[in-house]
């Protein structure tokens, strides 16, 4: 019995293929790695949108290949909300908060207009609030940057999975 299980595991081991390998075929033609470099990302509204766009450009393109034609377009919208976690009842101020960032996006083939992939991702970024105003503003900005990085990572993973042919 053990020999049969080990034999099946050995045979199945050859079926796995790395997602970002050069020979992993994409639904748009070519490899997934190349398809991700062919994604055009226009401006995304808002401060988190700005950070998200920058992170996505880096995550998908890496360093950029200027002569690569952009065949896909990623349109995204970002919404943010604030949840107050704890309140200091002595002065009525929030001690901590959670930034909830939601990105809704679609990846479209520029030539055909066909939607290749779409999704909605939500991340939470907690931060401490202080009586010092600048410290609270800086902590909130850091939470926005962390949220944008996490959203970019989630979107990249989902795009790669949706781009795999077969």
N, C-alpha and C positions, 0 to 999 in steps of 0.2 A: 504494500500500500504506500509506504513512504517513498519507495523508488518511483512509483507512478506519479506521485505528487511532485517530486523533484524533477522528473522528466517533463511534466507539463509546465512547470515554472521556468525551466530552461528554454523551452520552445516559445513561451509567451514573452520572454525577455527580449527576443529579437524584434518584437512588434512595436516597441516603444521608439518614438522619434522625438528629439528635442523640438520644442515649439519654435524657437528662434534660429534653428539651423538653416543654412543656405539652401538646402534641398527640400525644406518643408513647403509644399505647394499652397498657394493662396487662391481664394475664390476669384480674385481680380486678375490672376495670371502672375507668373513669377513666384518668388518666395515671399513668405510672410514678412521677413526682415525688410525686403525691398518695398513691399506694399506699405509698410509702416513709415518708411522714409518718404513715400509719395503722398503723405497726408498734408494738406494745406489747412492751417488753423487760423481763421480770421480772428479779429479782436473780440474778446469776450467782455461784456459790460461789468463794471464794478471792480473794486479792489481785489477781491478774491478771484474774480474772472481774469484780471491782469496776471496775478501770480499763477493761476491755473494754466493759462495759455503758455506762459514762459516754461513752466514745468513740463507741459505736454510736448512742446517743441523739443526740449532737451530729451525727454523720455523716448519720443518716437524717432527723432532724427539723429540724436547723438551729437554730432558736430556739424552736420549739414553738408550736403553735397549740392553745390549751387547749380550744377547742370542737370539735376534730376527733375523730370517733369512731374508736377503735382497732379495726380489723377484722381485723388480722393479729397473730399472736403469734410472737415469735422466742425459742425455747428453746435455750440453749447450755450446754455444759460445756467447761471448760478444764482441760487437764492440762499439767504442766510437768516437764521433765527437765533435768538439768545434765550437760553434757559437759565434761570437763577436757581442755584442749588441750595445755598445756605444764606441766611440773613442774620446779621447781628441785630438782635431786637433792642439793644440799648440805644443805638443811633438810627436804626432802620435802613442800614446800608447792606448791600449784597457783599458777602465775603468771597464768594466764588461763583463762577458762571461756566456754562458750556455753550460754545459756539456750534451750532448745527448747520452745516453747509450741504446743500443739495445741488448736484449737477445733473441736468437733463441734456442729453446730447444725441446727435445722429451723425452717422458717417455715410456720405453719399458719393456715388460714382459720378464724377463731373460730366463725363461724356453721355452716359445713359440717363442720369437723373435717378437711378435706382438706389434705394436705401440699402446699404450693405450691412449696417449694424446700428443699433440704437440702444439706449439704456438710461437708467437713472441710478445715480450713486449717492449715498448719504454718508457723511462722516461727522464725528463729534470731536471737538477739540476743547478740553477743559482748561481753564486758567483761573488764577487767583486775582481778586480785586483788592486794591489797597486804598488807604485814605489819601495816599499821594496820587494825584491825578495823572501825572506823567507815567508813573509805574503801571497804572491800570491801562492807559492807552497803549503803552508798549506791550504789555501782556496780551491785550486784545489783538494787536497787530501780529504778534508771534503766533497766536492761535489761528489767525487767518492764513498765515504762511504755512503752518503745519497742515491745516485742512486742505489747502490747495495741493500740497505735495502728496498727501494721502489720496485725494481724488484723482490726481494724475496717474498714480500707480495703479489704482483700481481700474481706471478707464483704459490704460495701456494693456492690462491683462485681459480685460473683456474684449478689446479690439483684436488682440492677437488670437484669442480663442475663436472669435467669430470669423476671422479672416482665413482660418485653416480650411482648405478644400477637403471634402470627403469626410 
